[in-house]
Amino acid sequence: MKLEAYLDEFNARDWEPDTEPEDGPLRMAVIGLGGFALNRALPAIKQTTQCETTVVVSGSSEKTEMVATQFEADHTLDYEEFHAGKATDAYDAVYIATPPAFHLEYAKTAAEYGKHVLCEKPMEATVERAERMVRVCEEAGVTLMIAYRLQTEPAVRRLRELIQDGFIGEPVYLHGQFSSKILDNDRTDDVWRVDPDVAGGGALMDLGVYPLNTSRFLLGTDPVAVQARTATPHEEFNGVDEHVSFQLSFPDEVTGSFTASFNAHRDSRLQVVGTEGRVLIESAFGAMVNRDNVIERGDMHTEFTGPYVNEVVEEFEYFATKVLTETSPEPDGSHGLTDLEVMTEAYESAETGSWVTLR
Amino acid sequence: MKLEAYLDEFNARDWEPDTEPEDGPLRMAVIGLGGFALNRALPAIKQTTQCETTVVVSGSSEKTEMVATQFEADHTLDYEEFHAGKATDAYDAVYIATPPAFHLEYAKTAAEYGKHVLCEKPMEATVERAERMVRVCEEAGVTLMIAYRLQTEPAVRRLRELIQDGFIGEPVYLHGQFSSKILDNDRTDDVWRVDPDVAGGGALMDLGVYPLNTSRFLLGTDPVAVQARTATPHEEFNGVDEHVSFQLSFPDEVTGSFTASFNAHRDSRLQVVGTEGRVLIESAFGAMVNRDNVIERGDMHTEFTGPYVNEVVEEFEYFATKVLTETSPEPDGSHGLTDLEVMTEAYESAETGSWVTLR
C-alpha cells in the first residue's frame, strides 16, 4: 500500500470524466440567499468551469437585485414567480439553500419544470417530506443530489480510499465532534436554526449531520443502530437540542461516538481508528480552512496538510459533471434520506433512553 | 484568570505540606511482580524521598529474590508467608499490583496487620468485593488509596484547576479514547487481562477506567447515568469486551463519550469542551510520555508540553505523604468503588441496550 500515491495526487478529481462534458456549463437558479449562499455558494459557482448562476431567487427583491448584479445573474425572481415558472428557459438546475422545511416545495416545483436539484443538507425537516422529495424527482426523471460538500473534499476522499483499501486494518471506532456558538454573532439569519418547525431539530440536524454523513462516506456502510442524548439547558435555544451526543453502530460492530453543540467552544474533528492504524482530520467540518490530517499505521506517524481546496467549488463541479454526463451522484436523495432516518431515530432514542435498531 | 500562573508552576505538588513529614520514609511491601510493578512502580519508589521498598512478595521465589536484590529490599515473601504475617515489622504499607480479583485478599491481610494499602485500579473484580475492601480497611483504621496515577500527573492537575476555575466556561462535553493491541506482544503476563474471572471484564475495566476516572477527577463530579456497547469479534479475547464505547451523563447534562479497545491501533486522548474554551491532553493515558496539551479559550489557542514528570513517582510520594501526615488521599476506597459501580452498570447497559441511572 503506497501512501505516496495518495499524497501525490491529493487533489485528484477522481470523479471527473476523461473528456469535458459537451453541454455545459450548467445554468443554475440559486434559491435562498442566506449567509452560506452569499458567502460560499455563489462565489464558488463563479469559480467553476461547469456551472454558472443565471437566476437568483429570494423573498427580498432588493437583496435579489443586489446579488444578481454582483454575481452577473440575468434573472431575479421572488418565490411566487419561481413557482409560477418564470424564466424556466434560463436555468437547467436549482440549488436550494433555504432552511430545511422549505426544501421540498422548491424541489417539487423544480422537478415539475424538469430542472435538476442540488439541495442543502439536511434534505428536509422530516423523513416523510424527504421521501416525497425523492419521489417527485424520480417521477420527473431529474437528478437529485444532497449537498454533502465534505464528500468532494480531497482530504476526505483520500482518507476514504485509504480506509477502504485496508490501510488502517479493520475499522474499529470513530470519534467526531462539531460545535460552534451559533447565537454568538450579529447575524439574524441564523435564528431559523433554533426553530424546530423550520429546522427539523437542533444541533443534531444542523451540525451532527456532518460527522454522521462523513462517517458513512468514509466507511462505505450505513449504521444499523443509533443512540442519542440531548440537552437544552438554555432557554434561547427554544427547546431544540442545544447539545447532542449520539452513538452509531455500523456493520461489523464498528462504533461511532459523536457530539454536536450549538453552544460550545468551536470544535471540529473526525477520527477513525482501526486494528492497524488511524486517520484523523482536524478542522474536519469547518469552512474555508486547510484540513490537517494525521495518518498512522504501526509505528509510522504522518501529519500533513494538503493545499487549500474550496470544497464548495468541488461540489458544484461534481454536481454539474454528474448532470451533464447523465450519471448519478453518490449523495443522491436516498442517501440523504438515510441521514434523516438515522437522526429521527436518534431523537426517538433520546426520548426513550434506549438504542434504536435501524432498518 | 491568568494562564501564566498555571504554566509557571506546572509541576507544583500542590498536595505537599510545608514541612516534610517526620516519620518517613514509608516502608512498602510490593505485592505482585508483573510488568508494571517491575518496570514502573519499583523504579519509581526508588526515586521517591518518602517511600522505600523493604519487602517484595510474589509467587515465584526466584523472581522475588532477583527483584529484592535489584531494588535493595530486605525481605522476600511468598503469598503464604505474607498472609501468615512474616516480616510485618519490616513494612508500614502495601502496594497491591496483582490482577484485580486478588486485590481483596491482600488488602484484607494488610489491614489485619494494621498496614496501609495502595491498591491498583480497578480496585477489584466485582462491586461486592470492592465494598468488602473498603470495609476491612475502615474497620482496621488503615489508609486505603486506589492507584489512579493520572490524578497526581501535573498536566492533569493543572487542567483540573483551569476547568474548575471556569477557564473554559461551563463544561459541555468530553471525548476520550484509550486503545492498545494488548495481545500483540511477547509478554505472557498480560493473559489475565482477557480472563473475566480475574480481570472482572475486558477493555472497559482495564483501559476504559482511565478516561472514566480522569473525567470524574477533572470535572469534580460523578456520573449520574451510563450507557455502553461492547463487542468481541475475535475469539482470542475469550468473551471479555475486546472493544467498548460508553457514554456518561454527568450533573448539569455534561456528557462524556469514551471508547476503549484491547485490539485497536494505539490511541490515547482526553478532551473537555466548555462553553468558552476547551482543553485537550494528547497521550493522556499512555505511560512514560510527555503529555502535550492544547488549551483554547475564545480566539486564544495554546499548545504546550510540560517537562517530563514520572507520575508514578508522584503517586507514591502522594500516598506516603498522606499516610505520614495522617490525612485522607483523594482517590480513596469509596472513590474507586464508584468507578466499579459505573463499570458494572455499563456492562448491564450493554446487555439491555438502555441507559442505566446511577444512584
Boltz contact constraints between the chains, C-beta under 6 A:
constraints:
  - contact:
      token1: [A, 172]
      token2: [B, 243]
      max_distance: 6.0
  - contact:
      token1: [A, 172]
      token2: [B, 261]
      max_distance: 6.0
  - contact:
      token1: [A, 172]
      token2: [B, 264]
      max_distance: 6.0
  - contact:
      token1: [A, 173]
      token2: [B, 259]
      max_distance: 6.0
  - contact:
      token1: [A, 175]
      token2: [B, 175]
      max_distance: 6.0
  - contact:
      token1: [A, 229]
      token2: [B, 255]
      max_distance: 6.0
  - contact:
      token1: [A, 231]
      token2: [B, 253]
      max_distance: 6.0
  - contact:
      token1: [A, 233]
      token2: [B, 253]
      max_distance: 6.0
  - contact:
      token1: [A, 243]
      token2: [B, 172]
      max_distance: 6.0
  - contact:
      token1: [A, 245]
      token2: [B, 255]
      max_distance: 6.0
  - contact:
      token1: [A, 245]
      token2: [B, 257]
      max_distance: 6.0
  - contact:
      token1: [A, 253]
      token2: [B, 231]
      max_distance: 6.0
  - contact:
      token1: [A, 253]
      token2: [B, 233]
      max_distance: 6.0
  - contact:
      token1: [A, 255]
      token2: [B, 229]
      max_distance: 6.0
  - contact:
      token1: [A, 255]
      token2: [B, 245]
      max_distance: 6.0
  - contact:
      token1: [A, 257]
      token2: [B, 245]
      max_distance: 6.0
  - contact:
      token1: [A, 257]
      token2: [B, 257]
      max_distance: 6.0
  - contact:
      token1: [A, 257]
      token2: [B, 259]
      max_distance: 6.0
  - contact:
      token1: [A, 259]
      token2: [B, 173]
      max_distance: 6.0
  - contact:
      token1: [A, 259]
      token2: [B, 257]
      max_distance: 6.0
  - contact:
      token1: [A, 261]
      token2: [B, 172]
      max_distance: 6.0
  - contact:
      token1: [A, 264]
      token2: [B, 172]
      max_distance: 6.0
  - contact:
      token1: [A, 264]
      token2: [B, 273]
      max_distance: 6.0
  - contact:
      token1: [A, 264]
      token2: [B, 275]
      max_distance: 6.0
  - contact:
      token1: [A, 265]
      token2: [B, 273]
      max_distance: 6.0
  - contact:
      token1: [A, 265]
      token2: [B, 277]
      max_distance: 6.0
  - contact:
      token1: [A, 265]
      token2: [B, 278]
      max_distance: 6.0
  - contact:
      token1: [A, 267]
      token2: [B, 273]
      max_distance: 6.0
  - contact:
      token1: [A, 273]
      token2: [B, 264]
      max_distance: 6.0
  - contact:
      token1: [A, 273]
      token2: [B, 265]
      max_distance: 6.0
  - contact:
      token1: [A, 273]
      token2: [B, 267]
      max_distance: 6.0
  - contact:
      token1: [A, 275]
      token2: [B, 264]
      max_distance: 6.0
  - contact:
      token1: [A, 277]
      token2: [B, 265]
      max_distance: 6.0
  - contact:
      token1: [A, 278]
      token2: [B, 265]
      max_distance: 6.0
  - contact:
      token1: [A, 353]
      token2: [B, 354]
      max_distance: 6.0
  - contact:
      token1: [A, 353]
      token2: [B, 355]
      max_distance: 6.0
  - contact:
      token1: [A, 354]
      token2: [B, 353]
      max_distance: 6.0
  - contact:
      token1: [A, 354]
      token2: [B, 354]
      max_distance: 6.0
  - contact:
      token1: [A, 355]
      token2: [B, 353]
      max_distance: 6.0
